[in-house]
Amino acid sequence: MSFKEKVIYQIYPKSFLDTNQDGVGDLPGIKQKMPYLKQLGVDMVWLSPIYSSPQKDNGYDVADYTAINPTFGTMEDFDNLMAAANEQGIEIMLDMVFNHVSTEHEWFQKALAGEKKYQDYFILRDEPTDWVSKFGGNAWAPFGETGRYYLHLFDKTQADLNWRNPEVREELFKVLRFWMAKGVKGFRFDVINLIGKDEVLKDCAENDGKPAYTDRPITHEFLQMMNQATFGQDTEMITVGEMSFTTVKECILYTKPDREELNMTFNFHHLKVDYKDGKKWTQMPFDFTKLKELFHTWGTQMSEESGWNALFWNNHDQPRALNRFIDVDNYRVTGAKMLASAIHLNRGTPYIYMGEEIGMLDPDYDSMEQYVDVESLNAYQELLDAGKTEKAAFEIVKAKSRDNSRTPMQWDNERYSGFSQVAPWLTIGRSVAEINVAKELQEGSIFKYYQQLIKLRKQYPVISDGSYEAFFPEHPQIYGYVRRLAEHSLLVINNFFAEETTIELPEEFLAGDVLIGNYAVENITREFTLKPYQTMAIYY
């Protein structure tokens, strides 16, 4: 099966299921729920980092790439998970954090101890640039007592690696070969478009310095080297790159098959349409016009140039999409199905983030004491320092925190939501009584809708392989597109608002069939009125 037909499910291991009863999710917990994932119908499971780590950034600060963090279990537990997944016909994708390592990693510790070989593993300078860390503050920190500075584009405990050093590249390629030998069939590369730093690093006042280190030309060379040395030798491997602050042009290059870099890329532009003046820690209603323009631009250009998108609304770094785009008090179920259709019928590989298939919401916390994410805690303090009141700063963090998506999976309405028998590492969301797997499977319809979408991608080649054309791009409420392949076409229409709207359907689709939708449709008429948050796919 091609990566274009597959649907990938992301698990944040700390929050999926706790079998050790220590309040933190683990690998045996994921293994236990493989039948549930088989029932949903997904083809691959992406695990956020499970490696040895001090957990300063929830595992994205890796201390040993080939050791399992004891919190999650053992290597035997991983092997058992792999076996259980294979029994269900599900493949495993691992998260590879190759831009940086934890400062507790052996390489960094040896560098601090004075070993020249390992000092060349990192980006050290006598004078720091003016770049700003993505977690706040300067992106450079003192390198021990040497008088030099090391680069950390993220937390100061995450030191950027020097990819220009061939020894570093070979070390990382060995990591991939290790996991491939264990049967891993997919890799998700964290912020991989940041690995190609220039030899001479310069100040950059624009956008916190991002243009100086993002999507540099040599990044493509590094990815081609990695492809040829590792996963490119296995045609069944699936690779996806998380691209920070990227462009359509670059992502076409990253994913064009003949360039032999990656299968697909994540970009986040569509999840910044509620950023006031482009700043995350702000509040504003989402800009639908901008959202639609982004989808059409990426969909059309990637289609025309043979690039490939990874499609998603939710992940471990984002608030729940339902809270951002839908009137959840009145239309949670209807809205969840609309958002699902918008990407699952689209051109690209769809990703489901755990809990999305039952319509989970942000946790609706009461105070900052309930947040643990380092980025959120830093942002709260920066908002206070900028003059925001505690109430105003809290409301912003509440809307934008990464912890919104990291709360424990809501399996049932028992104590601690069936996730654990003890208080979990992160407080469970308030919605658990109404929104949980047990209730959804018994009487809900969102899970069933996702099952339908997953099946359709495999049944209709126009969904997995068709081209992309914008439909009604100027409409103030509709995000629509047409997919075409050979003699078949698929029109997908999504009403992004709680108000009805009437449109005129193209003549060619009036004799078509409704493949899926979140409202019953008796007749397809020329003048068609879409109900609140209605989605509909017409196949002809």
N, C-alpha and C positions, 0 to 999 in steps of 0.2 A: 504494500500500500504506500502510495506517495505521501510525502509530508504535506501535500496540499489537501489531501483527504482527511488527515488526522485531526483530532481535537485533543488538546493538551490541558491537563488539570494541575494547577499549582497548589502545593501544600506548604504551609509554613509549619515545619515540624513541631516547634514549641507549643503550637496551639491546636493540633489536630486531635490527638487522643493520648491520655496519660495512663500507661499501664503500671508504671513504677509507683504511682500514688505519691509523687513528690511535688505535684503541682505543675510539672512541665511535660509537654508531649514528647513522645519517643518513637523509635523505629518499630518496636513491637506493636505500638498503637496504630501506626500506618498499615502494617501488615494485617492487623485485625480487620481493617475496614476495606480491604481490597475487594471483597464481594460487593460492597456498596458502590465502589467506583466502577466495577464491572456492570452493575445494574444501571448506572447512569449512562454507560456506553463509551467512556473516554478511552483513548488509545495509548496515552502516555501520561505519566505523572512526573511533574517537575518538583524536585525537593529543594527548597532554600537550603543554604549551607548547613551541613551536618558534621563538619570537621572540627577537630580540636581547636578551641578558641576561648579567649577570656571573655567573650560575649560583651565587649564594649559597644559593639554595633550589631548585636543579635546574630553573630556568626559571620558577618561580612568582614570580620577582622580575623583572618585565618592564621593559626599558629602552626598547623601541620596539615598539609593537603591530603595526606594518605592515612590519616588516623581519624577514627570516629570520636566525636566529643562524648565523653562518658555519660553526660546528661541524656544523650539520645540512645545509648546502648553500646554495643560492641561491634566489631567487624563481623562476627558471627551473626549478630542481629541483622546487619545489612545484607549478608548473604541469604539469610532466611527470607528477608523482605523481597529480595530479587526473585527468589524461587516462587514465593507466593504470587508475586505480580505476574510472572511468566505463566503460572498455572491459569491465571485469569485472562491471559492474552494481552497484558498491559506491560508496556516498556517503561524504563526509568530514565529520566533526565536529571542530571546533577548541575548545580550552580557552581560555576568556576569564577572565583574572584581573583583575576590575574592582573589587575591594575596595581594592587597593593597587598601587603601582608600586615599582620599584627606586629607591633614592636616587640612582642614576646616570641615571635618566630625565631628559630635558631639562627637564620641568616642575619637578622637584624642584631641579635645579641652578639654574634661573632664580630659583626661590623663595629659595634660599640666597644668591643674588647680590643679593637685595633687591627683586626685582620684585613689587610688591604684587599684581598680577593673579595671578601663580602662587602666591604665598603663600596666596591664597584657594582654591587647588586642594587644600589639605591641611588637616588638623585640628590647629591650633596653639592652645596654651593657655599662660597665664602660670604656672599651677599644675597639676601632673599629678594625676590621680586615683590611686586605689590599685589599678587594674586590673593583672592579671598577664598578660604576653605568653604566647601559646600555646607559645612556644619557651623559656619560662623567663625570670624576671626581670621588672622593671617594664615596662609596655607603653608607656612614654614615654621619649624620648631628647632630649637638648639639641638645639635647632634652631640649629646654628652657634654664633655668639657673641652671639646676640640676647637671651639670658636667657629665651627661651621654649622650649617643648617641643613635639615633634610626636608624634602617636600612631602606634604600630606594633603592631598586635595580633599580629603574627608576628615575624620577625626584625627587628632594628633597621635593616637595609638595605631593609625593605619598609614604605614610608610609606603610611598609610591615606589614601584620597582623600575629599574633601569632596563627597559627592553632593548636598548641599543647594545647591551652586553650579550653576546651570543651564549655565554654560560647561563645567564638567566633564562633565556628562551629555551635552552635545552632542558633545564630543570623543570620548567613548566610543561614542556612537551612530555616529559617522563610521567608527570602527574596524569595527563590525559591517557597515556598508554596504560597506566596502572588501572584506571577505572574502566577503560575499554576491555581490558583482559577479564574484568569481572562481569562483563555482559552489559554494561551501561550503553544505551543506544541514543542518548541525547546529551548535549551540553548547552547550557545557557550561560553566556559570558557577560558577567557584570561590567557595566560601564567600559566596554572593551574599546570604544572609540577614543579613550583618553590615554591609551598606552603609548602612543607615538609622539613623545615630546621632542621638540627641536634640540639640536646640540647646544645652541646658544639660547638661553631662556631670557626673555625680555619683559620689562614692565608692560602692563596692558590695563589701561583704565576702563576699557569698555567691558560692561557686563561682568564685573568682578574678575576679569582676566580670562574668561572662558575661551575667547577666540585664539588665545596664545597656545592652548594645549589641547584643543578639541578638533577631531577629524583632520589631524595633520597628515600630509601625503604618505609619510612612511608607515602609517597605521595599516594601509592596504598591503604593503609589502610584508609586514609582520603577520598579518592574517593569512596571506598566501603561503608563507613559510610554515605556519602552524597547520594549515590545511594539508599541505603536501607531506608533512612529517607525521601526521597523526590521523585525524578523523577522515581525511580525504581518501584514505585507503579502504574505507568501508562505505559502500554506496548506500547502506541502510541507516547510517548515522544522521541525526537531525541536529542542526546547530542554529542557535538564535543569539544575536548580539543585542544587548541593551545599549542603546545609543543616546548619550546625553547631549542635549543642545545641538542636535544634528540637523541635516537638510535632506530633502528628497533626493537631490543630486548625489549626495554621498551614499545614501542608503541604496540607491540603484546600483552603485559601484560595489557596495558590500555584498549584494545579493544576486547580481547577475550571474547566472550559472557558468558562463564561459570564463569568468574571472577567478573561479575556484577560491572563494573566501568563505562566505556563510550562506545558509539556506534562507534566512529571514532576519529581519531586524524589528526591535521594539523602538518606537519613538513616543514621546510624551506630550507633543504639542496639543493634542486634543484634550488633554487633562490639565491644561493650564488656561482654559477659557474662562475660569472663574478667579483668575489672578488679576487683581487690580494693578494696572500699570506694569504688568509682567512680574509682580512680586508675589511669592507664595503666601507669605504670612499677612494676608489681607482678606477682606470679605467683599463679595459682590455676587449678584446673580450671574449664572453662566451666560456667556455671549453665544447665542445659537447661530447667528450669522457666521461668526468666526469658526465655530465648531464645524458647521456644514462646509464652509470653504476649505478647511483643512482636510476633511474627509474626501472631498471631491478632488482637491489638488493631489493628495497622496494616491488616491485610488486611480485616478486617470494617468498620472505620470508613471507610477510603478507599473501599471498595465501596459502602457505604450513602450516602455523600455525594458520589460522582462524582469523587473525587480519583484520582491515578494515581502509583504507585510506580515508581521505577527499582530493579530487583532485582539484587543482586550479593553475592558472597562475598569477592571480591578486588579490589584496585586498588593504585595506586602508593603509597598511604599505609598499607597494611595488611600484616601478615605473611600468609603463605599460609594459606588456610582449612584445608587438609588437615592442617597441623601443629597447628591449634587445636582441631579438632573430631573428628578421626579417628585411630584407632590405625594410623598409617601403616606401621609395621613389619610388620603382618599383613594390613591391609585397605585399602591405598592405592587400588587400582583400584576395588574395590567401593564404598569410601567416596566416591571422586571422583564416581562415577555417582549415588550417593544425593544428595549435595549439589547436583549439577547438576539433578536432577529436582525437588528441593525448590523451586528458584526458576524454572526454565524452564517449569514447568507451572502456575505461580502467576499471580495477577492483578497484572500490571505488566510493564514492558519489561525483559527480561533483558540483562545486560552480562556479557561474558566478558573476563577480563583475560589478556593474553598469557601463554601457558604453562599456563594453567588447563586447556586442552583436551587436554593430554598429561599432566596430573597432576604438574606441577612442585612442588617442595618448597622450604622455606627452605634457604639455602645451607649451614648448619651450620658457621659460621666458628669459628676457633680463638682469635682475639684481637681486642681493640678496634682494633688497627692496620688491620684489614680493613674497618672501617666508615668511611663518608665523610659520612653524613647529619648535617646540623647539629643536628637535633633529638636524634638518638641520642647524639652527642658531648656535647651540653649535659646530657642526662639522666644519662649516665654520671657526669659530674662532680658533678651534684647528688646522686646516690645515694651517692657517696663522701663528699660533704660532710655527708650525713645520717647517716653512720656505718656504711654498708654496707661489707663487705670487697670487695676487687677482684673476687674470684671471684663473690660474690653479685651485685654490680652488673653484672658481665659477663653472667651468666645471665639477668638480667632484660632487658637490652638485646638479647641474642641472641633472646629470645622475642618481643619487641615492636617491634624496629626496622623502620622503613620500608624500609631497605635489603634486607630479606628478599624483597621483591617486585620490587626494582629490578635484581636480578642479570641478566646477559645471557641472552637467550633461548637455550635449549639445542637447537640445530638438529641436531647430530650428536655423535659421540664422538671427533672429530678434535681436534687441539690448539685450545684456546680455543673449543671447542664449535661450530665453524662460524660463530661470530659475527664473528670477526676473525682476522687472521693475526698480530696483535701482542697483547700483554697488554692486556685491556680496562680501562676506567676503574674497574670494580668486579669483584672476584674472582668467578669462576664457581662455582656451587654444586657440592658434592661428589657429588651424585646424577647427574651428567651421563652417566656410563657406562651407567646403567640407564634414565635418563629423558631422552629426546631425541626430536625430531620424526622423524628417520629411522627409529629403532627403532619408534616408536609407529605410524607409517604402515605399516610392514612386518609387525609382529606384535602390535600393541596393540589395545585395544578402547575406550579412553576417547574418542579422537577420533571414532570411528564413533558412539559413543553421543551425543556432542554434535551430530553431523550429524543423527541421528534426531530429537532434541529440537527442533532448529531447524526441521526440515520439519514436525513435528507442529503447531507454533504456527501455521503457515500453512494447514495442512490442516483443522484443527478450530477453528471459531469459538468454541467453548466455552472454549478455552485463551486466545485473544486477547481475548475480549469477555465471558466469563462472570463471574458474581458470585462472591463468596467467602463460604464458611461454615466455621467451625471444626469439625473432626472429632476426636472423642475428646480434648477439650482437657485432661482430667485424667490421661491416661495417662502414666506415668513415663518411657516410652521413645519414644513415637510422636509425631511431628509430622505431623498429617494435616489435609486440608481437602477440601471439596467445591466444585466449580465448576459453575454451572448457567447454561444459556442456552436459552430456549424449552423444547423437549421433551427436551433432552439434558443429561446430567450426567456429571461426571468426578470420581472419588474418587482422591485421591493420598495414599498412605501411605508414611511414611519412618521407618525404625527408626534412631535416632541412636546406637545403642550396639552393642557387639560381642557382646551376648548375645541369644539368641533370645527371642521373646515371642509369646504367643498372644492373638489378638483375635477378637471376634465381628463379622463383616462385616454391614452393613445388608442387609435382604432385597432391596431394589431393585437392588443391584449383583451379586447372585449369578448373574444371567443376562447379565451384561455381558462385555465383551471386554477383555483386558489389552492396552493400547496399547503400553506400554513398561515395562521393569523391568530390574534388574541380576541377577536370577536367573530361570531357566526356571520357569514356572508351568504345571503340567498341568491342574489343576482349581481353580476358585474355590469354596471351601467355606465354610459358615457359620462354623465354627471354623477359623481360619487362623493358622498359625504362621509368623511372619516370622523369617527368618534374620538373622545379624549384618549390620547396615547395609543391610538390604534396602529397596528402594524399588519401588513398584508403582503403576501408574495404571490404573484400571478405568473404561472408557467404557460408558455405557448410554444 
